[in-house]
Structures are given as structure tokens and as C-alpha cells.
Amino acid sequence: MEGKYKKCEDLDVWKLAHELRLKVYIIAKFLPKDERYGLMSQIKRSSESISANIAEGHGRFHFQENIQFCRVARGSLSETKDHLIFIRDAKLIKKNK
């Protein structure tokens, strides 16, 4: 059954996005409390958007619609990456965590 899938959860890209989302939620727990409604909220929402848009695009049966949702997912991935870089560079999480 190689190369064939029926649901978005079978897609490797969705699996990776889901794994990233789970890891972001773990990272978010270690952010300072004063970031709860700022950065913490933003990074959670941007990481959620990646797999959610892949899933929604998969649910569309028109190729062009699917492509548009994949583009949105790619944008959310870039946003999540930017937040993670900022967290690292601003040293918002202690290395031992």
C-alpha cells in the first residue's frame, strides 16, 4: 500500500506536524508565566495551525484548494520556527529544562 493513503493522519507531513505540536506544548509549559497570554499563546496557535491546515486541505477534494491550505501550513511552520528561535535566543527557558 506504499504511496496510498486514505486519511490525513497517514501523511508523513501531518505526522511530523503533529509531533512538532506536541513538543511545542511541552516547551510552552516552561515559558515564564508572564508569557502565558503572549508568546505562549502565539506559539501554541501557530503550531496547531500547521497540522490543522494540512488536515483541512486534505479534506478538500480540489487540488488547488489543498495547495492553498498547504501554503498556509507552511506559513504557520515559519511562524513557529521564528518563535522557537526567539525563545532560544532570549534564553526564556533554562537549559536544564
Secondary structure, 3 states (H helix, E strand, C coil): CCCCCCCHHHCHHHHHHHHHHHHHHHHHHCCCHHHCCCHHHHHHHHHHHHHHHHHHHHHCCCHHHHHHHHHHHHHHHHHHHHHHHHHHHCCCCCCCC
